[in-house]
Amino acid sequence: RDSVTVMGTATSGCVRATVTDAFSHNYRVTIVEDGVFERSQASHAVSLCDMNAKYADVVPSGEVIDYLTRLPKGLFDQPKGAP
């Protein structure tokens, strides 16, 4: 695996910590723009802008869903192992 898609609450806290940790471990990071929340709209907007500039791509959920539905079937199947 090489990427992480992030959704959650506290954009400036928990979401940002997850994004920076994933980025620091060399994952490609996508933040689902309408899948994150912060009580303060100003803090939310500034956090998304900053993370988009440094650590992640901020993308609307529709684009994320479109991308995921186009992935080949079985791409993430685990090996079956020996019988």
C-alpha positions in Angstrom: 0.0 0.0 0.0 1.2 3.5 -0.8 -1.6 5.8 0.0 -4.0 6.9 2.7 -7.4 8.5 2.4 -8.4 10.6 5.4 -11.8 11.6 6.8 -12.8 12.6 10.3 -13.4 15.3 12.8 -11.2 18.0 14.2 -9.6 19.1 11.0 -6.9 21.2 12.8 -6.2 18.4 15.3 -6.8 14.7 14.7 -7.1 15.0 10.9 -4.0 17.1 10.7 -2.0 14.7 13.0 -3.1 11.7 10.8 -2.1 13.5 7.6 1.3 14.7 8.8 2.1 11.2 10.2 1.1 9.5 7.0 3.1 12.0 5.0 6.1 11.5 7.2 5.9 7.8 6.5 6.0 8.4 2.8 2.3 7.7 2.1 0.5 9.7 -0.6 -2.3 11.4 1.3 -5.8 12.4 0.1 -8.2 14.3 2.4 -11.8 14.0 1.5 -12.8 17.6 1.6 -16.5 17.1 2.6 -15.6 14.2 4.9 -13.7 16.3 7.5 -15.1 18.7 10.1 -14.0 21.4 12.5 -16.2 23.4 14.9 -14.6 26.7 13.7 -15.1 27.3 10.0 -12.0 29.6 9.9 -9.8 27.0 11.5 -11.2 24.3 9.2 -10.5 26.4 6.0 -7.0 27.4 7.1 -6.1 23.8 8.0 -7.3 22.4 4.7 -5.5 25.1 2.8 -2.2 24.5 4.6 -2.4 20.7 4.4 -3.2 20.9 0.7 -0.1 23.1 0.2 2.2 20.8 2.1 1.1 17.3 2.8 -2.0 16.1 0.9 -4.4 16.5 -1.9 -7.7 17.9 -0.8 -10.4 16.3 -3.0 -14.2 16.3 -3.0 -15.9 13.0 -2.1 -17.3 12.6 -5.6 -13.9 12.5 -7.1 -12.6 10.0 -4.5 -15.6 7.7 -5.1 -15.2 7.9 -8.9 -11.5 7.0 -8.5 -12.2 4.1 -6.2 -14.9 2.6 -8.4 -12.6 2.6 -11.4 -9.9 0.5 -9.7 -9.6 -3.0 -11.1 -11.6 -5.7 -9.2 -9.4 -7.9 -6.9 -6.7 -5.3 -6.7 -6.5 -5.5 -2.9 -7.3 -9.3 -2.5 -5.0 -11.0 0.0 -3.0 -14.0 -1.0 -4.9 -17.3 -0.4 -1.9 -19.2 1.0 -1.2 -22.9 0.8 -4.1 -25.3 1.2 
